[in-house]
Amino acid sequence: MAAFSEAEAPSPKIYIPEEWSEAADAIAYDSVTSPPPVAIVCGAKNCGKTTFSRHLLNVLLQRYQKVAYLDIDVGQTEFTPPGFLSLTVIDQLTPDLTIPCLKTPDRCYFFGDISSKRDPKAYLKYIFALYDHYQREYCMLKDSKNPVKVELPLVVNTPGWVKGIGYEILVDILKYIGPTHVVKINISAEAKNLPAGTFWLDEDHEESVNLIEISSARQDSFNRSVLVQKDARLLRDLRIMAYFRQCFPSNLNITTIKELANALAFHPPYEIPISSIKIKHLHCQNLNATIVGLAVSSEDSEHLPSCVGLGIVRGIDTFKRLLYVLTPVPQSSLEKVDLLLHGFIQIPTCLLQVQGVVSPYMSTNVLPSS
């Protein structure tokens, strides 16, 4: 029986090429301490952006006590389940660059999909809001009336969609953030790479930016692994399962998918009166047997609803007007939730099709989609 730990299998120790080490050192040590560097890592799919970003985090943490990480790859998130855009403050080194881990973000928004293709405008709106939050909390702005206690460097790991609309989105992100450093990772298939030079800048742009171009690497001269080979869908499922494993005490013996499916099937859900919440369908309509973002709406219409976590809509009782939701979010935070955000993040099929387990997520007594 397969286990659902966040790594597919024990991976060999990652070897970082000298070119990558020099790039990370240049960002961390060749810059002044104030303001700290803001680095955006970009490139085509599977070029090593995540591995380099994790390495850069470790190098920055050798100089700074904390580093901010803006995670905008909704399909391959770093510190949250998939579908989130988040800003997380990191204060510990990552000993194994092959294994991502769940952390509590400083602020996050639920986009509800694994790609920005369906709604690029909303995607950019969330990213800009997170960066604005970073600036308010961790940057010493010239005209700020409330100076921050400590300035933090920022690492931004971008998606690998760099053609067509994906390219335009990346350009908008680069222009809005205005990083001090841009790391562009090139692969051997030149047609898939980003354009040469500072492709996002206008000709009359005056501010300086450090562009660092490095090559993707699969193996070094000793055939040591450099990049983490990814099965994107499997990694998303593992991340979701690891998240909902948090519904149970860590000392409870749940190590396989079947054990987790059994535990979730018999775990008592929260009862949420339908009258106490609003439901927002981000990309689709059917609500039952889905994963939803648990959000707190903002009184100010200009502000976006912050998300405190995910829940599984286990069932809907239309007669009692109740929703039954499974979530690891503590009750104290859950009591603030007044908005369910419904997107395209799905319950892993392996949790629904385990032999000997009757799925609790399929009910005929459901709310209409209208």
Salt bridges, closest charged atoms under 4 A:
GLU6 OE1 - ARG239 NE 2.65
GLU78 OE2 - ARG54 NE 2.66
ASP106 OD2 - HIS133 NE2 2.68
ASP113 OD2 - ARG118 NE 2.69
ASP202 OD1 - LYS175 NZ 3.59
GLU213 OE2 - LYS184 NZ 3.57
ASP220 OD2 - ARG224 NE 2.66
ASP300 OD2 - HIS303 ND1 3.09
